[in-house]
Amino acid sequence: MADVSVVIPTYNRVLQVKEAIDSVLAQSEPVREVIVVDDGSIDGTREELLAYGSRIRAFFPPKGGASAARNHGMRAAQGEWIAFLDDDDVWLPAKIERQIELARRNPALGLVYCDDNAVDEHLRILYRRAAAPENRGDVFERLLVKNFIFTSCVIARRHAIEKAGYMDLEFKFAQDWDLWLRIAAEHSVDFVAEPLVLYRQSNSACLTRDVKALDRLREMQTISERAMRVRKVPLSVRRRARFELRCQAAANRLAEAKNGQAFSQSFHAVILQPTSFEGYRLLVYSVLPRRFRDWLRAAARSFQITGET
């Protein structure tokens, strides 16, 4: 048996959470415990969870959001490792076995993740998200530039989570990235290069779909700047991390037809990374009418298809 506590927060997804739980109970290497925290569901989830009896530990705290539910589960966990699973995702049977094998070979690891497959509502595979070979070991600086660790793919040492301070309830969107950064600042990270998670992609699957894009970006900027104070990083890394956020902000403003704001964000991106094409692309797009931008995208797609035939 793997000394793993699985934490599943759930809210009004009675059918999906049963799939998630069943995928944990079907693991080739059983886990120590399955902790499910119901964040105030009103769709019959409570009754379905209680029906599992002693096979899971179900908790029903006052509604506090996904991060509060995860923190509640993590504080109740007894295993050496804590595994995260969103209530609409599914694990493949060898997920824990493969990750624990890797963890047992390297006691220095604080976090282990894996590849996953993005799937539709019916768990049909859309595409694979594969970890880059370089994203192992001391990944703090690379993780600061871009979050490449997805929640349902993670197992982390309980003592590393406790030292990091759990998830920050201030954040509504990127609270997982914030926790991974704090763990990676002090611990080595590795991954299993095998898709072991089915990650649902749909309008109803995102727990943070109600968080406005502007608020998401502000939150990510706060997390990024805080992380740079946790551990000193080279100027080049700080500039690259800020560049990525400026580009995201510019793209968001373009999608909202706010060209003036997009110009400002992309201009700052160019200053941060003057040799990067992406900043200039966004800068040019910000001074073009939307219809012309759409025409350019369509022309580029047409050219790509023609080139492939």
Backbone bond lengths (Angstrom), bond angles and torsions (degrees), N, CA, C in turn:
res aa  C-N    CA-C-N  psi(-1)  N-CA   C-N-CA  omega(-1)  CA-C   N-CA-C  phi
1 M - - - 1.467 - - 1.527 110.17 -
2 A 1.324 116.08 135.56 1.460 121.52 177.51 1.523 109.60 -80.24
3 D 1.332 116.30 134.60 1.459 120.75 -179.50 1.524 109.10 -81.04
4 V 1.324 114.63 67.53 1.466 122.94 -173.63 1.520 109.66 -125.40
5 S 1.322 115.78 131.63 1.459 122.37 170.45 1.522 107.75 -102.77
6 V 1.308 117.14 122.39 1.462 122.00 179.38 1.525 108.82 -95.91
7 V 1.329 116.33 127.97 1.462 121.68 -178.73 1.524 109.39 -112.63
8 I 1.341 115.65 120.25 1.466 121.96 -179.64 1.529 108.85 -123.64
9 P 1.341 118.31 109.33 1.467 119.85 171.82 1.525 108.80 -84.13
10 T 1.311 117.49 145.93 1.461 118.61 179.88 1.516 111.29 -146.07
11 Y 1.326 113.93 151.77 1.464 120.50 176.15 1.525 108.97 -154.35
12 N 1.330 115.96 112.55 1.468 123.41 174.08 1.534 113.35 53.30
13 R 1.313 116.43 43.30 1.467 121.13 174.66 1.523 108.87 -134.70
14 V 1.302 114.94 59.79 1.462 120.09 -170.79 1.521 112.73 -59.26
15 L 1.320 118.25 -38.32 1.458 120.37 -179.09 1.518 111.45 -75.48
16 Q 1.336 116.56 -45.16 1.465 119.92 -177.90 1.527 111.90 -66.48
17 V 1.343 117.04 -40.00 1.460 118.11 -176.80 1.523 111.03 -66.12
18 K 1.319 117.02 -30.54 1.467 118.98 175.85 1.523 110.34 -65.10
19 E 1.336 117.35 -39.84 1.462 120.55 176.36 1.524 110.68 -62.29
20 A 1.341 115.80 -42.01 1.461 119.86 179.45 1.524 110.82 -62.59
21 I 1.320 116.97 -49.05 1.467 121.11 -179.56 1.520 110.95 -60.83
22 D 1.325 116.37 -46.62 1.462 119.92 -178.24 1.524 111.60 -61.60
23 S 1.341 117.12 -32.86 1.465 119.19 179.22 1.524 111.11 -69.65
24 V 1.334 117.53 -28.36 1.465 120.57 175.48 1.524 109.99 -74.72
25 L 1.308 116.60 -43.67 1.470 120.26 -179.37 1.524 111.89 -66.03
26 A 1.337 117.28 -18.51 1.463 121.60 -179.41 1.524 112.79 -95.78
27 Q 1.330 118.32 10.78 1.464 120.77 -177.99 1.528 111.33 -64.12
28 S 1.324 115.59 143.41 1.468 120.93 179.70 1.524 111.36 -64.55
29 E 1.330 117.15 -30.18 1.467 121.36 171.25 1.521 107.27 -116.04
30 P 1.331 117.77 110.63 1.466 120.75 -176.22 1.525 111.59 -59.96
31 V 1.329 115.58 151.62 1.456 121.42 178.61 1.523 110.01 -99.85
32 R 1.299 115.11 164.26 1.471 120.47 -178.55 1.517 112.08 -65.17
33 E 1.336 116.55 -43.30 1.463 119.35 -177.05 1.523 110.14 -159.90
34 V 1.321 114.43 152.94 1.463 122.14 175.30 1.520 107.04 -117.48
35 I 1.326 116.27 115.63 1.459 122.16 -177.72 1.522 108.08 -107.57
36 V 1.329 116.78 120.83 1.464 121.46 178.61 1.522 108.02 -117.48
37 V 1.326 115.76 124.48 1.467 121.30 -178.24 1.527 108.35 -112.26
38 D 1.319 115.61 112.68 1.460 121.34 -179.67 1.523 108.91 -87.99
39 D 1.324 115.70 118.84 1.461 122.07 -175.76 1.529 111.50 -91.33
40 G 1.336 116.40 51.59 1.458 120.56 174.64 1.510 115.48 83.12
41 S 1.325 118.14 33.30 1.468 121.45 -179.45 1.532 111.26 -62.85
42 I 1.343 115.35 149.74 1.469 120.97 177.87 1.527 110.75 -127.60
43 D 1.342 116.22 22.25 1.471 120.00 -175.94 1.529 112.92 -113.27
44 G 1.324 117.56 19.27 1.454 119.71 -179.06 1.511 114.30 92.65
45 T 1.337 117.20 5.46 1.463 120.57 -179.59 1.525 111.32 -60.12
46 R 1.320 117.23 -42.36 1.463 120.70 -177.66 1.524 111.42 -54.87
47 E 1.319 116.06 -47.47 1.466 120.02 -178.15 1.525 111.25 -64.31
48 E 1.322 116.66 -39.90 1.467 120.16 179.78 1.528 111.01 -66.27
49 L 1.328 116.89 -38.66 1.460 119.78 178.79 1.522 110.96 -66.76
50 L 1.318 117.26 -43.25 1.461 120.65 179.86 1.525 111.62 -63.85
51 A 1.330 116.29 -26.95 1.466 120.08 179.98 1.529 112.38 -67.21
52 Y 1.328 117.55 -20.01 1.464 120.32 177.49 1.529 112.00 -73.10
53 G 1.312 117.40 -14.96 1.450 120.71 178.43 1.519 112.48 60.67
54 S 1.323 115.90 -134.27 1.469 121.09 -175.17 1.523 113.24 -78.28
55 R 1.331 117.78 -2.30 1.472 119.32 179.85 1.521 112.20 -70.82
56 I 1.341 116.76 -20.73 1.458 120.63 176.65 1.519 108.97 -136.18
57 R 1.333 115.84 163.22 1.457 121.84 170.38 1.527 107.48 -107.75
58 A 1.311 116.60 111.59 1.461 121.26 -176.69 1.524 110.13 -102.70
59 F 1.340 115.31 136.65 1.457 121.64 179.17 1.529 108.57 -126.19
60 F 1.342 115.01 146.59 1.459 120.65 -176.89 1.532 110.04 -133.46
61 P 1.337 117.27 66.46 1.468 120.20 179.71 1.529 110.63 -75.28
62 P 1.341 117.42 169.33 1.471 119.84 174.01 1.523 110.39 -59.16
63 K 1.330 116.58 149.76 1.452 120.97 -177.67 1.520 110.81 -60.40
64 G 1.345 115.30 128.77 1.459 119.35 -178.73 1.507 113.82 -143.95
65 G 1.342 117.42 0.68 1.453 120.79 -179.09 1.521 111.57 98.72
66 A 1.342 114.38 169.50 1.463 120.57 -173.31 1.526 112.54 -62.60
67 S 1.334 117.83 -41.18 1.461 120.30 -178.09 1.520 111.16 -67.02
68 A 1.328 116.76 -41.91 1.463 119.97 178.00 1.524 110.21 -63.14
69 A 1.328 116.99 -39.74 1.463 120.37 178.66 1.525 110.68 -64.40
70 R 1.336 117.06 -43.11 1.465 119.81 178.17 1.529 110.80 -63.40
71 N 1.324 116.49 -43.67 1.460 119.52 179.03 1.521 111.20 -60.94
72 H 1.315 117.05 -40.22 1.463 121.25 178.05 1.526 109.62 -59.49
73 G 1.331 116.18 -45.37 1.459 120.18 179.51 1.514 112.50 -66.85
74 M 1.342 117.03 -40.63 1.466 120.14 -179.57 1.522 111.26 -65.04
75 R 1.321 117.04 -38.13 1.468 119.45 179.94 1.524 111.78 -70.01
76 A 1.322 116.06 -25.53 1.473 119.65 178.08 1.525 112.10 -85.31
77 A 1.327 117.03 -13.00 1.467 121.22 -174.31 1.522 111.88 -66.76
78 Q 1.336 114.94 145.28 1.459 122.06 -179.31 1.524 112.49 -116.20
79 G 1.324 118.16 -11.55 1.453 121.65 -176.64 1.515 113.14 -76.60
80 E 1.332 115.31 161.20 1.463 120.90 175.94 1.522 110.50 -67.43
81 W 1.324 115.79 -33.13 1.459 122.30 179.14 1.522 109.22 -115.97
82 I 1.318 115.44 147.68 1.463 121.67 173.19 1.522 108.03 -116.69
83 A 1.317 115.28 126.88 1.463 121.48 177.99 1.523 108.92 -107.73
84 F 1.317 115.92 140.98 1.461 121.96 -178.15 1.530 109.95 -106.71
85 L 1.326 115.54 136.48 1.465 120.09 176.56 1.519 108.13 -144.33
86 D 1.335 116.48 120.43 1.458 120.53 173.89 1.523 109.25 -71.20
87 D 1.330 116.18 151.69 1.464 119.78 -170.77 1.524 114.09 -70.87
88 D 1.341 118.34 -11.01 1.458 120.18 178.93 1.528 112.60 -109.65
89 D 1.329 116.98 6.22 1.460 121.06 177.75 1.523 110.06 -103.02
90 V 1.324 115.51 166.65 1.465 121.43 -176.22 1.519 108.98 -136.64
91 W 1.327 116.52 137.91 1.457 121.33 174.18 1.516 111.29 -92.52
92 L 1.321 116.45 145.06 1.451 120.78 169.06 1.532 108.51 -80.08
93 P 1.347 118.04 156.11 1.474 121.10 -168.35 1.517 116.08 -57.75
94 A 1.335 118.87 -29.69 1.467 120.39 -175.16 1.521 112.96 -94.25
95 K 1.322 118.67 9.74 1.463 121.60 -172.26 1.529 112.22 -57.26
96 I 1.297 117.57 -56.80 1.461 120.74 -177.68 1.529 111.06 -67.55
97 E 1.304 117.28 -40.67 1.467 120.37 -179.77 1.522 111.33 -57.14
98 R 1.320 117.45 -47.37 1.472 121.31 -178.26 1.536 110.97 -65.58
99 Q 1.304 117.15 -42.46 1.463 119.23 -176.86 1.528 111.90 -71.76
100 I 1.313 117.32 -39.51 1.459 120.13 179.43 1.526 110.82 -68.43
101 E 1.322 117.33 -34.55 1.473 119.99 174.55 1.526 109.81 -56.97
102 L 1.319 116.42 -45.83 1.461 121.43 179.84 1.525 110.72 -65.69
103 A 1.321 117.27 -43.15 1.468 121.14 -179.00 1.521 111.55 -64.57
104 R 1.308 117.76 -37.61 1.459 121.08 -179.21 1.524 111.59 -67.09
105 R 1.327 116.43 -28.16 1.465 119.72 -179.94 1.524 112.05 -79.34
106 N 1.334 117.27 -16.77 1.464 120.16 -176.39 1.529 110.25 -139.18
107 P 1.330 117.16 90.02 1.469 120.78 -177.94 1.526 114.07 -62.60
108 A 1.345 118.05 -14.46 1.464 120.50 -178.46 1.525 112.56 -78.67
109 L 1.314 117.35 -12.45 1.458 119.86 -176.13 1.529 111.25 -68.35
110 G 1.329 115.04 138.03 1.455 120.38 174.49 1.513 112.18 -105.56
111 L 1.338 116.43 -19.54 1.465 120.81 -177.57 1.522 109.03 -152.70
112 V 1.328 115.53 138.37 1.462 122.10 176.13 1.526 107.71 -129.18
113 Y 1.336 116.60 130.11 1.464 120.08 175.71 1.517 109.43 -122.67
114 C 1.307 118.47 -168.72 1.461 121.53 -177.16 1.527 109.52 -157.34
115 D 1.327 115.46 170.05 1.463 120.18 171.19 1.530 108.70 -69.61
116 D 1.318 115.89 165.13 1.470 119.40 171.84 1.516 110.24 -145.33
117 N 1.316 115.20 168.18 1.461 122.67 174.53 1.522 108.62 -112.66
118 A 1.331 116.78 123.92 1.454 120.24 171.32 1.528 107.96 -73.59
119 V 1.330 116.13 134.26 1.463 120.93 -176.49 1.523 109.83 -132.12
120 D 1.338 116.08 165.11 1.461 119.83 176.55 1.529 109.73 -89.24
121 E 1.312 116.35 -170.77 1.462 121.22 -177.64 1.530 112.72 -57.23
122 H 1.339 115.77 -30.04 1.461 120.97 -176.95 1.520 112.62 -98.68
123 L 1.335 116.12 16.93 1.463 123.61 177.04 1.525 113.15 66.57
124 R 1.326 116.42 23.92 1.463 120.22 174.08 1.521 108.92 -83.77
125 I 1.327 116.52 130.70 1.464 121.46 -172.97 1.528 111.15 -67.89
126 L 1.330 115.65 130.29 1.458 122.53 177.05 1.522 110.71 -99.42
127 Y 1.316 116.94 -47.32 1.460 121.68 178.17 1.524 108.81 -167.20
128 R 1.318 116.28 165.15 1.461 122.28 179.79 1.525 110.01 -101.70
129 R 1.318 116.14 140.15 1.458 121.86 171.42 1.528 107.10 -107.35
130 A 1.310 115.59 105.82 1.466 121.11 -175.89 1.517 110.85 -101.27
131 A 1.319 116.90 138.29 1.457 121.89 177.67 1.522 110.22 -71.11
132 A 1.327 116.43 139.93 1.458 120.90 176.91 1.529 109.42 -72.99
133 P 1.341 117.79 140.00 1.473 120.72 -176.83 1.521 114.06 -53.98
134 E 1.337 116.81 -32.41 1.464 119.24 -176.94 1.528 113.26 -79.71
135 N 1.322 117.86 -7.96 1.465 120.63 -175.48 1.524 112.09 -87.94
136 R 1.331 114.97 54.29 1.461 121.81 175.40 1.530 108.41 -143.62
137 G 1.317 115.93 163.38 1.460 119.83 -177.19 1.516 110.89 85.54
138 D 1.328 116.91 -132.83 1.459 122.04 175.84 1.523 107.77 -83.31
139 V 1.330 116.25 94.37 1.470 120.83 -172.78 1.524 112.68 -101.58
140 F 1.321 117.59 5.83 1.470 119.71 -171.54 1.523 112.59 -53.74
141 E 1.320 117.59 -47.98 1.462 119.75 -176.09 1.524 111.50 -68.06
142 R 1.320 117.94 -40.20 1.462 120.28 178.67 1.534 110.95 -68.20
143 L 1.340 115.67 -36.96 1.464 119.87 179.17 1.522 110.87 -68.92
144 L 1.311 116.99 -29.73 1.457 121.21 177.26 1.524 111.06 -65.57
145 V 1.317 116.41 -35.19 1.460 121.32 179.41 1.519 111.43 -73.14
146 K 1.345 115.93 -39.22 1.462 119.76 -178.58 1.518 109.63 -157.43
147 N 1.340 115.79 135.68 1.462 119.88 177.06 1.530 109.62 -79.50
148 F 1.329 116.87 116.21 1.459 121.83 179.10 1.528 111.32 -116.85
149 I 1.337 117.05 12.09 1.466 121.78 -179.51 1.524 108.36 -111.46
150 F 1.326 116.90 120.58 1.457 121.69 -174.96 1.534 110.40 -104.05
151 T 1.318 115.52 139.25 1.462 122.73 -165.56 1.527 114.13 -51.34
152 S 1.316 117.70 -51.21 1.463 120.43 -174.84 1.521 113.04 -70.46
153 C 1.317 117.16 -5.92 1.465 122.07 179.69 1.529 112.62 -94.46
154 V 1.322 117.96 -3.01 1.462 121.44 -166.67 1.522 113.26 -100.80
155 I 1.353 115.31 137.81 1.458 121.75 156.66 1.532 105.59 -123.00
156 A 1.329 116.93 137.20 1.466 121.32 -178.37 1.524 108.81 -135.10
157 R 1.323 115.68 147.25 1.465 119.65 178.45 1.532 109.74 -63.98
158 R 1.307 115.12 136.02 1.463 119.39 -177.44 1.521 111.41 -61.11
159 H 1.328 117.45 -40.17 1.473 118.64 -178.41 1.531 110.97 -67.25
160 A 1.352 117.50 -30.36 1.468 120.37 177.62 1.526 110.09 -69.25
161 I 1.322 116.73 -38.79 1.467 120.91 177.62 1.517 110.60 -66.85
162 E 1.319 116.11 -44.00 1.462 120.09 -179.92 1.524 110.85 -61.94
163 K 1.327 116.78 -41.88 1.470 120.00 179.42 1.524 110.86 -67.86
164 A 1.332 116.65 -36.00 1.467 120.64 179.53 1.522 112.11 -70.52
165 G 1.339 116.14 -24.77 1.459 118.81 176.09 1.513 115.66 98.86
166 Y 1.325 118.46 22.34 1.462 122.74 178.00 1.532 111.46 62.00
167 M 1.327 116.39 -166.32 1.464 120.43 -179.03 1.523 110.77 -85.63
168 D 1.315 115.58 140.17 1.463 122.22 -178.04 1.527 108.85 -81.40
169 L 1.321 116.50 117.79 1.466 120.91 -176.96 1.524 112.50 -69.51
170 E 1.328 116.97 -10.34 1.471 120.11 176.94 1.523 110.94 -66.66
171 F 1.332 116.46 -27.77 1.453 120.51 -173.97 1.527 111.08 -97.58
172 K 1.327 116.02 139.00 1.461 121.60 -178.32 1.528 112.73 -110.43
173 F 1.332 116.80 -13.82 1.464 119.78 -173.05 1.528 112.65 -119.77
174 A 1.311 118.08 -54.51 1.469 121.52 -171.81 1.524 112.04 -109.47
175 Q 1.330 117.04 32.97 1.454 120.69 -178.24 1.527 112.73 -64.12
176 D 1.325 116.98 -28.31 1.467 119.38 177.36 1.530 110.48 -69.75
177 W 1.331 116.97 -44.40 1.471 121.37 177.33 1.525 110.48 -57.74
178 D 1.317 116.46 -42.67 1.456 121.23 178.81 1.534 110.98 -58.87
179 L 1.337 117.33 -44.08 1.466 120.70 179.50 1.522 111.52 -68.13
180 W 1.341 117.49 -42.52 1.475 119.63 179.35 1.535 110.12 -60.70
181 L 1.324 117.43 -39.83 1.465 120.53 179.18 1.525 111.24 -61.91
182 R 1.321 116.43 -43.80 1.461 119.21 -179.01 1.526 111.65 -67.43
183 I 1.319 117.41 -32.97 1.464 120.19 175.62 1.526 110.28 -72.21
184 A 1.348 116.27 -45.86 1.470 120.80 -177.56 1.528 112.42 -66.67
185 A 1.307 117.88 -20.80 1.466 120.60 178.44 1.524 111.29 -64.08
186 E 1.346 117.07 -23.34 1.465 120.34 -175.57 1.525 113.99 -126.02
187 H 1.321 117.86 -11.11 1.461 119.98 -173.10 1.528 111.48 -129.85
188 S 1.314 115.04 151.55 1.455 121.39 174.78 1.532 110.31 -75.42
189 V 1.325 115.75 150.52 1.467 123.12 -176.92 1.523 109.06 -127.51
190 D 1.323 116.68 145.09 1.464 120.34 175.17 1.525 108.72 -144.52
191 F 1.323 115.95 172.81 1.462 119.79 -179.22 1.521 110.83 -144.53
192 V 1.320 114.91 157.67 1.455 122.91 172.35 1.523 107.12 -96.64
193 A 1.321 116.61 120.09 1.466 121.17 -176.34 1.522 110.51 -81.58
194 E 1.300 114.36 63.41 1.464 121.26 -177.87 1.519 107.77 -153.92
195 P 1.329 118.96 132.10 1.471 119.69 -179.99 1.530 110.23 -72.58
196 L 1.318 115.94 108.99 1.457 121.89 -174.42 1.523 112.79 -116.12
197 V 1.347 116.34 3.12 1.459 121.95 -178.27 1.520 109.02 -132.66
198 L 1.330 116.10 140.87 1.453 122.40 171.09 1.527 107.27 -103.50
199 Y 1.333 114.66 112.76 1.458 121.67 -174.78 1.521 109.21 -103.16
200 R 1.332 116.99 111.52 1.457 120.63 -177.13 1.523 111.21 -70.73
201 Q 1.316 115.94 134.25 1.459 122.24 174.79 1.515 108.63 -119.49
202 S 1.321 115.57 111.24 1.466 120.82 177.50 1.518 107.44 -163.88
203 N 1.332 116.39 168.94 1.463 120.04 179.75 1.515 112.11 -63.69
204 S 1.335 116.76 -30.16 1.458 120.12 -177.67 1.511 112.44 -90.15
205 A 1.341 117.56 -6.72 1.457 119.94 -173.27 1.516 113.65 -85.51
206 C 1.312 117.86 -18.29 1.466 120.10 -174.32 1.526 111.22 -88.58
207 L 1.326 116.16 119.01 1.453 120.55 179.66 1.519 112.20 -67.76
208 T 1.343 116.97 -18.68 1.459 120.79 -175.07 1.520 112.09 -113.75
209 R 1.328 117.67 23.89 1.464 119.76 -174.88 1.529 112.75 -66.54
210 D 1.355 116.67 -19.41 1.461 119.60 -178.94 1.526 112.71 -88.11
211 V 1.329 117.22 -2.91 1.460 120.69 178.61 1.530 108.38 -81.74
212 K 1.321 117.51 122.93 1.455 121.87 -177.32 1.521 110.67 -63.87
213 A 1.333 114.95 148.00 1.468 120.31 -176.69 1.522 111.48 -57.75
214 L 1.328 117.23 -40.84 1.457 120.42 -179.36 1.523 110.62 -64.09
215 D 1.334 116.78 -40.01 1.459 120.84 178.56 1.523 110.89 -66.45
216 R 1.331 116.16 -36.25 1.466 119.95 177.87 1.532 110.55 -61.75
217 L 1.318 115.31 -45.77 1.458 119.64 -178.45 1.527 111.51 -65.50
218 R 1.314 117.07 -41.21 1.454 120.25 177.92 1.529 110.57 -61.88
219 E 1.327 114.93 -41.05 1.463 119.89 179.04 1.524 110.86 -63.65
220 M 1.325 116.44 -43.55 1.462 120.52 179.57 1.529 111.27 -64.51
221 Q 1.319 116.65 -37.53 1.463 120.17 176.91 1.518 110.89 -63.52
222 T 1.332 116.85 -41.62 1.461 121.05 178.48 1.519 110.79 -62.64
223 I 1.329 116.34 -45.65 1.465 121.06 179.75 1.521 110.56 -61.84
224 S 1.329 116.56 -44.65 1.456 121.16 -179.29 1.523 111.53 -61.04
225 E 1.331 116.86 -47.25 1.463 120.04 -178.17 1.528 111.06 -66.57
226 R 1.309 117.00 -38.03 1.467 120.10 177.75 1.530 110.49 -63.80
227 A 1.338 116.08 -42.50 1.462 120.17 -178.61 1.518 111.05 -61.86
228 M 1.318 116.78 -35.50 1.463 120.02 178.89 1.522 112.25 -66.71
229 R 1.340 116.28 -18.31 1.462 119.65 176.14 1.525 111.32 -90.79
230 V 1.324 116.57 -19.59 1.462 120.77 177.69 1.519 110.31 -69.62
231 R 1.319 114.93 -40.18 1.464 119.54 -179.06 1.521 108.94 -146.17
232 K 1.309 116.12 136.04 1.460 121.18 -178.84 1.519 110.23 -67.84
233 V 1.330 115.94 133.42 1.460 121.11 178.51 1.525 108.97 -128.80
234 P 1.320 117.76 155.41 1.474 120.42 179.68 1.528 111.84 -61.71
235 L 1.317 115.53 154.44 1.457 121.10 178.68 1.521 111.09 -56.94
236 S 1.334 118.01 -38.71 1.458 121.21 -178.86 1.530 111.62 -61.24
237 V 1.328 117.40 -36.00 1.464 121.52 178.95 1.522 110.28 -72.08
238 R 1.326 116.46 -42.18 1.465 119.71 178.18 1.522 110.72 -60.36
239 R 1.330 116.16 -43.10 1.468 120.04 -179.83 1.525 110.71 -65.73
240 R 1.327 116.74 -40.04 1.469 119.60 -179.87 1.528 110.83 -66.23
241 A 1.332 117.59 -41.59 1.462 120.79 179.09 1.526 110.69 -62.69
242 R 1.319 116.68 -43.48 1.465 120.15 179.15 1.523 111.14 -68.34
243 F 1.323 116.35 -34.81 1.463 120.89 176.82 1.522 110.57 -60.51
244 E 1.309 117.19 -46.38 1.464 120.65 -178.93 1.521 111.22 -60.36
245 L 1.314 116.89 -41.15 1.455 119.83 179.43 1.523 111.54 -68.89
246 R 1.324 117.42 -37.83 1.470 120.22 176.81 1.528 110.58 -63.12
247 C 1.323 116.54 -40.33 1.467 120.28 178.71 1.526 111.01 -64.42
248 Q 1.327 116.43 -41.74 1.462 119.37 177.20 1.526 110.71 -62.65
249 A 1.315 115.86 -41.29 1.464 119.75 178.99 1.528 110.86 -64.07
250 A 1.330 117.21 -42.33 1.463 120.87 179.44 1.526 111.13 -63.36
251 A 1.321 116.49 -43.91 1.465 120.40 179.70 1.523 110.67 -62.74
252 N 1.324 116.15 -39.15 1.458 120.15 178.16 1.523 111.65 -64.09
253 R 1.338 116.58 -43.36 1.472 119.77 179.22 1.522 110.85 -64.95
254 L 1.319 117.32 -37.73 1.465 120.04 177.24 1.522 111.15 -62.66
255 A 1.346 116.19 -41.92 1.466 119.87 179.26 1.522 111.56 -63.01
256 E 1.337 116.28 -26.94 1.468 121.05 179.06 1.525 112.26 -94.88
257 A 1.353 115.95 8.45 1.460 122.11 179.51 1.534 112.21 61.27
258 K 1.326 117.11 30.47 1.459 122.28 176.92 1.529 107.79 -102.75
259 N 1.314 115.14 73.50 1.466 120.60 -172.13 1.521 113.75 -63.47
260 G 1.327 117.34 -35.94 1.453 119.59 179.91 1.518 111.63 -61.63
261 Q 1.321 116.56 -45.81 1.456 120.89 178.23 1.528 110.78 -67.79
262 A 1.334 116.47 -36.46 1.467 120.12 177.41 1.524 110.65 -63.37
263 F 1.330 116.57 -39.08 1.467 120.50 178.34 1.521 110.45 -61.85
264 S 1.331 116.41 -45.10 1.460 120.34 -179.45 1.526 111.25 -61.13
265 Q 1.326 116.57 -46.04 1.467 120.55 -178.68 1.530 111.40 -65.79
266 S 1.319 116.83 -43.52 1.464 119.54 -178.46 1.531 111.25 -71.43
267 F 1.337 117.17 -31.63 1.466 120.26 176.25 1.537 110.17 -62.72
268 H 1.338 115.74 -44.07 1.461 119.58 177.31 1.532 111.00 -65.45
269 A 1.340 116.90 -33.81 1.463 120.31 177.77 1.526 110.84 -63.60
270 V 1.333 116.34 -42.03 1.466 120.89 178.71 1.524 110.59 -62.41
271 I 1.320 117.14 -40.91 1.460 120.53 178.71 1.537 110.37 -62.26
272 L 1.326 116.31 -39.31 1.462 120.31 -178.16 1.529 111.89 -70.94
273 Q 1.337 116.64 -37.79 1.470 120.85 -178.42 1.538 108.90 -135.54
274 P 1.319 118.38 77.48 1.469 120.66 -174.40 1.523 114.24 -67.22
275 T 1.322 118.85 -12.75 1.468 120.09 179.31 1.523 112.42 -99.26
276 S 1.337 117.82 2.69 1.463 121.18 -178.51 1.524 110.99 -93.34
277 F 1.329 116.48 130.47 1.459 121.92 -179.32 1.522 111.73 -65.57
278 E 1.341 117.69 -35.33 1.465 121.10 -172.66 1.525 112.00 -58.68
279 G 1.294 118.01 -41.54 1.459 120.10 179.55 1.519 112.19 -60.99
280 Y 1.322 116.87 -43.02 1.468 121.14 179.33 1.529 111.15 -67.70
281 R 1.340 115.93 -38.21 1.471 119.11 178.52 1.522 110.34 -59.62
282 L 1.320 116.42 -46.77 1.461 120.40 179.94 1.524 111.13 -66.97
283 L 1.314 116.65 -35.14 1.465 120.51 178.83 1.523 110.41 -63.70
284 V 1.320 116.83 -45.59 1.463 120.78 178.68 1.526 110.68 -64.03
285 Y 1.330 116.67 -44.62 1.465 120.41 179.69 1.531 111.15 -59.64
286 S 1.331 117.46 -31.70 1.456 120.03 -175.32 1.531 112.79 -72.30
287 V 1.330 117.43 -16.01 1.462 119.77 178.39 1.525 111.84 -105.03
288 L 1.321 117.14 3.90 1.461 121.00 178.64 1.526 110.90 -101.49
289 P 1.320 118.14 146.03 1.464 120.35 173.55 1.530 109.67 -61.04
290 R 1.313 115.59 150.09 1.462 119.68 -176.06 1.518 111.88 -60.22
291 R 1.318 117.13 -39.24 1.468 119.35 -178.98 1.521 111.37 -62.24
292 F 1.341 116.23 -36.64 1.463 119.38 179.15 1.528 110.81 -70.91
293 R 1.353 116.54 -36.66 1.464 119.57 176.63 1.528 110.30 -62.67
294 D 1.331 115.86 -43.06 1.464 119.76 179.13 1.532 110.60 -62.63
295 W 1.336 116.20 -38.10 1.472 119.83 178.76 1.522 110.45 -65.03
296 L 1.331 116.94 -41.36 1.461 120.35 178.80 1.524 111.59 -62.62
297 R 1.339 116.71 -42.14 1.464 119.99 178.68 1.521 110.49 -62.37
298 A 1.336 115.70 -45.00 1.466 119.69 -179.47 1.524 111.05 -63.28
299 A 1.342 115.96 -40.50 1.459 119.98 178.87 1.525 110.97 -64.64
300 A 1.328 116.41 -40.20 1.466 120.41 179.18 1.519 111.03 -64.04
301 R 1.336 116.31 -41.86 1.470 119.77 178.13 1.512 110.93 -64.61
302 S 1.345 116.05 -41.64 1.451 120.19 179.34 1.520 111.44 -62.92
303 F 1.333 115.62 -41.02 1.458 120.64 178.80 1.526 111.13 -64.11
304 Q 1.336 115.44 -40.19 1.466 119.56 -179.99 1.520 110.64 -64.95
305 I 1.341 116.73 -44.58 1.459 119.72 179.50 1.519 111.22 -63.58
306 T 1.335 115.80 -42.51 1.484 119.60 179.07 1.510 110.45 -62.73
307 G 1.312 117.12 -38.92 1.458 120.44 -178.87 1.513 112.68 -68.13
308 E 1.346 116.14 -24.98 1.464 119.21 -178.66 1.512 113.07 -86.02
309 T 1.340 116.89 -16.22 1.469 118.96 -176.87 1.523 110.59 -92.52
